[in-house]
């Protein structure tokens, strides 16, 4: 892990925010690494989700939900000030 992304051992708001940022970044990179954006475009191209595409589509939607949940969790961390 690079020094810029290391998580300090102490707790608190700063720690929670850093951890949630890393969770979000990890989810986004996993989505991109798996090229799920391209797969979703391929499935949606004809405007119909066929039975043989349904499982792939549901898997992609679940990954999008994971990214969304990570973004919401990050947004919910109180800002220190």
C-alpha positions in Angstrom: 0.0 0.0 0.0 1.4 3.4 -0.9 2.1 5.9 1.9 -0.6 8.2 0.7 -3.2 5.5 1.3 -1.9 4.1 4.6 -4.4 4.2 7.5 -3.1 5.5 10.8 -3.7 3.1 13.7 -5.6 5.7 15.8 -9.4 5.7 15.6 -11.8 8.6 15.3 -13.4 10.5 12.4 -10.2 10.8 10.4 -9.7 7.0 10.5 -13.3 6.3 9.6 -13.2 8.7 6.7 -9.9 7.2 5.4 -11.2 3.7 5.7 -14.4 4.5 3.8 -12.4 6.3 1.1 -10.3 3.2 0.6 -13.5 1.0 0.6 -15.0 3.2 -2.2 -11.8 3.3 -4.2 -11.4 -0.5 -3.9 -15.0 -1.1 -5.1 -14.6 1.3 -8.1 -11.3 -0.2 -9.2 -12.7 -3.8 -8.9 -15.6 -2.7 -11.2 -13.2 -1.2 -13.7 -10.7 -4.1 -13.5 -13.5 -6.5 -14.3 -14.6 -4.3 -17.2 -18.1 -4.4 -15.9 -18.9 -1.1 -17.6 -18.3 -2.7 -21.0 -20.2 -5.8 -20.0 -23.2 -3.6 -18.9 -23.1 -1.7 -22.2 -23.0 -5.0 -24.1 -26.0 -6.3 -22.2 -28.0 -3.1 -22.6 -27.1 -2.4 -26.2 -30.3 -3.9 -27.6 -32.6 -2.5 -24.8 -33.6 -6.0 -23.6 -32.2 -8.0 -20.8 -32.6 -11.6 -22.0 -32.8 -14.6 -19.8 -29.2 -15.6 -20.7 -28.0 -12.1 -19.8 -30.0 -11.8 -16.5 -27.4 -13.4 -14.2 -24.6 -11.2 -15.6 -26.8 -8.1 -15.3 -27.8 -8.9 -11.7 -24.1 -9.4 -10.8 -23.2 -6.0 -12.3 -26.1 -4.3 -10.5 -24.9 -5.8 -7.2 -21.4 -4.4 -7.8 -23.0 -1.0 -8.5 -24.9 -1.3 -5.3 -21.6 -2.0 -3.4 -20.1 1.2 -5.0 -23.2 3.2 -4.1 -23.2 2.0 -0.5 -19.5 2.8 -0.1 -20.1 6.3 -1.5 -23.1 6.8 0.9 -21.0 5.6 3.8 -18.2 8.0 3.0 -20.7 10.9 2.7 -22.1 10.1 6.1 -18.8 10.5 7.9 -19.0 13.7 10.0 -16.6 16.4 8.9 -14.2 17.6 11.5 -13.8 21.3 11.8 
